Amino acid sequence: MNRYDFQTSLRKVLIANKIPKALYALGEYLEGAVCLEQTSGGYVVYCGEKGEKADKKEHEKLRLACFDLISRVIESPEEVKRIQTEFVDTFLNDVVDAGVWSK
């Protein structure tokens, strides 16, 4: 699967759960937001603060980077787990609907 599929599914889940778009950025820096970007070695999640990439965490797998972003924009551990599960379900449904993978 490519990065676009994961990001599309992640965006859907964040919007469905009414996570304000000002709290996160996918593929770019956004001041005051949790950002997820692709790097040469995988993916990085960080907080955009004063033009800097603070609290950076590198991930080899995009799925783990998506989980990291979710855990940073949601406060409740129960909600984090629920939304991470919803993200995986949404992604699987998206790839089936796209004909990339069959049930």
C-alpha positions as MATLAB code, in Angstrom:
seq = 'MNRYDFQTSLRKVLIANKIPKALYALGEYLEGAVCLEQTSGGYVVYCGEKGEKADKKEHEKLRLACFDLISRVIESPEEVKRIQTEFVDTFLNDVVDAGVWSK';
ca = [
       0.000    0.000    0.000;
       1.189    3.467   -0.615;
       1.263    6.505    1.655;
      -1.786    8.061   -0.003;
      -4.044    5.173    1.027;
      -3.054    5.465    4.675;
      -3.344    9.247    4.722;
      -6.745    9.183    3.038;
      -8.026    6.716    5.637;
      -6.420    8.646    8.494;
      -7.935   11.920    7.283;
     -11.404   10.288    7.062;
     -11.189    8.986   10.625;
      -9.943   12.283   12.060;
     -12.724   14.210   10.305;
     -15.394   11.656   11.325;
     -14.300   12.037   14.947;
     -14.423   15.839   14.708;
     -10.712   16.328   15.339;
     -10.075   19.971   14.354;
      -7.909   20.278   11.230;
      -5.807   22.873   13.053;
      -4.515   20.113   15.370;
      -2.787   18.028   12.677;
      -1.045   18.176    9.306;
      -0.382   15.299    6.920;
       2.650   15.646    4.667;
       3.569   19.161    5.740;
       4.592   21.439    8.611;
       1.833   23.348   10.387;
       2.550   25.681   13.286;
       0.901   24.527   16.507;
      -0.081   21.146   15.074;
       1.005   17.519   15.218;
       2.586   16.804   11.841;
       3.279   13.572    9.963;
       5.760   13.638    7.077;
       7.599   11.106    4.956;
      11.387   11.079    5.280;
      14.127    9.218    3.436;
      14.141    6.566    6.179;
      10.411    6.273    6.792;
       8.131    8.725    8.546;
       8.374   11.326   11.281;
       5.750   12.696   13.645;
       6.450   15.962   15.456;
       4.870   19.084   16.908;
       5.245   22.266   14.899;
       6.517   24.871   17.393;
       8.026   28.260   16.561;
       9.209   27.080   13.154;
      10.852   23.992   14.673;
       9.993   20.287   14.610;
       9.690   19.543   18.341;
       9.184   16.176   20.029;
      10.167   14.292   16.859;
       9.678   10.560   16.634;
      10.872    8.519   13.650;
       8.901    5.513   12.405;
       9.814    2.930    9.778;
       6.154    2.027    9.215;
       3.490    4.525    8.268;
       0.838    2.643   10.273;
       2.843    3.285   13.448;
       3.320    6.935   12.517;
      -0.468    7.246   12.064;
      -1.010    5.644   15.480;
       1.495    8.114   16.975;
      -0.328   11.090   15.449;
      -3.679    9.808   16.750;
      -2.242    9.388   20.252;
      -0.980   12.982   20.201;
      -4.252   14.643   19.122;
      -6.555   12.597   21.390;
      -6.328   12.909   25.180;
      -8.245    9.885   26.450;
      -6.369    6.546   26.229;
      -9.692    4.797   25.608;
     -10.481    7.142   22.714;
      -6.966    6.687   21.298;
      -7.444    2.919   21.180;
     -10.949    3.231   19.698;
      -9.845    5.655   16.988;
      -6.740    3.605   16.147;
      -8.997    0.561   15.665;
     -11.400    2.644   13.577;
      -8.441    3.808   11.455;
      -7.357    0.214   10.720;
     -10.937   -0.801    9.858;
     -11.362    2.241    7.609;
      -8.083    1.548    5.830;
      -8.986   -2.097    5.211;
     -12.405   -1.107    3.854;
     -10.811    1.561    1.634;
      -8.371   -0.879    0.022;
     -11.122   -3.453   -0.518;
     -13.389   -0.775   -2.044;
     -10.528    0.336   -4.298;
     -10.099   -3.235   -5.546;
      -6.557   -3.436   -4.206;
      -7.428   -6.307   -1.907;
     -10.451   -8.592   -1.740;
     -12.257   -9.948    1.314;
];
